[in-house]
Amino acid sequence: MVSNYVVWAKGEGLRLQSGPGRDLIFKVTGEDTGGAFDYFVVEVAPRGGPPLHVHHRQEETIHVLTGRFKIRIGDATYTLEPGGFAYLPSKVPHAFLNLTDEPTEVIVVYTPGGGHKFYEEFGPAARAGADRATIAALFEKHGMSLLGKPLTPDD
């Protein structure tokens, strides 16, 4: 049973880095929730987003706070505006792209929790310019597979 309460103001939380121009603010991690889930805000750079990848264990949701996003789930592609929501089941390849020229925000939930451990390693490696093999190995270490490149507006 989890006995800790967590209360944060806007912009507060465990701040971790992802790829260039993408910061994450974890409001709770799997360590806070007894492994149940992670809840975090992703600050997405203009025209930014993660590469095509798949989670082997974690379910994921994306809720768009600001901006306009292209989201690929399996072979389907969708456009989400503020308030839009997507559920990304485990074992289904996915990626998303900020379609705007402005920084945007999405809320992401992973279940089970523990995804922050990936970003503790991935962010510094990605921002230091690690090669694809190094990045792919980090994905595998944390129960995911790197499958392709980030989306483009033309995909």
N, C-alpha and C positions, 0 to 999 in steps of 0.2 A: 504494500500500500504506500502511496506517495503521501508524505506529510508536509511537504513544502508548498507554500502559496507563492505565486509569482505575479507581481504587478509591475508594469513598466509604463512610463510615459511615452508619447510619440517619439520615435527615433532612438529609444533606449532598447537594450537587449544585448545579446551576445553578437557582436558585429564580426563577421567573417568575410573574406574575399572569395569571389569566384573568378571567372575569366576576366579579362580586361574590361573595366567599366561596369562590372556587376558586383555590387556589395549585397550581403545578406544580413538581415537583422533577425536572429532567432529570438522569438519571444519565449518559447519553451523548446527544450530538446528532449530526446528520449530519456536522458538522465533525470529530467524534471518530472517526467510522466510515467516512470516505471517501465520505459520502453514502448509505451503505447503509441506515441506520435511525436512529430516535430511540427511546429507552426512558425513560419518565418515570412518576412517581407523581403522581396527581392527588388533591389533597385537596378533596373535594366538600362544599360547605355543605349543611346540612339542607334537604331539599326543593329542592336545586339541581341544575343540569345545563345543558348547552349547548342552544341552539336547534336546530331541525331544519335540517340542512345536508348538503352533499355535497362530498366530495373528488374532484376530477377526475383526480388522479394518484396520490394516496397510498392505500395499503391501511392498515387500522387494526385493532388488536385491543384488547380490553378484558378485563382479568382482575380480578375483584372480590376485594379483600383484606378489606374490612370493609363492613358495611351490606347493604342490599337495594336493588336497582335495577330500574327498568323500562327496557328498551332497545327502541327501535324501529329496525328494519332494513327498509327498503322499506316495504311495507304490513303487515308482521308485527310483533307486539309480544311481548316475552318478559320474564319476571321472573328475575333472577339473584340468588342468595344468595352468601355468602362462598365462594370457590373457583370460582364460575361464570365462564364464559369466552364471549366473542363475537368472531367475525371479521366485520369490516365492510368488504366489498370497495369499491374505488374505484368511483365513478359510481353508488353506491346511497345514497339519502338515509337519514340516521340521526340519532338523538338518544338521550340517556339522562337519567334522573332518579333522584336519591337519594330513595327512598321513606321514609326515616327522619327523625326529629327530631334526629339526631346527625350530626356531621361523619363522613364515611366516606372510604375510600381505594380507588382502582383503579389498576392498572398499565396504561399505554397504550404500544403500540408503533406507530410510523408507519414505513412503508417506501414509497418512499425517505425518507431523513432530511431534516432541514432545517425541521421544523415549529416549532422554537423561534423562528425568525425571525418567524413570524406572531404568536406570543404576546408577543414583545418590543414589538410595536406595538399588538396588540389589548388586552392587559391594561390598560395605562394609559388607552387610549381608553374602554374599557368601564367602568372604575371612575370615570372622570371624567364619565360620563353622556352619551357621544357618541350622536348620533341614529342611527336605523336606516340611513340612507343612508351615513353615514360607516362604520359597522360593515360593511355590505354591501360597500362598496368595499375594505375591508381583506381580507375573505374573497376577493374576486375577485383582488386583487393577489397572493394566495398560493395560487392554484389551487383555490379552493373557492367554493361559492355558498351564501349564506344563503337558506333556503327558507321558514322559518316560525318560530313561537314555540317556546320550551321546552315540553317535555311537562308535562302535569299528571297527578295520580293518576287522573283520570277519563278520560283519552284512551284 
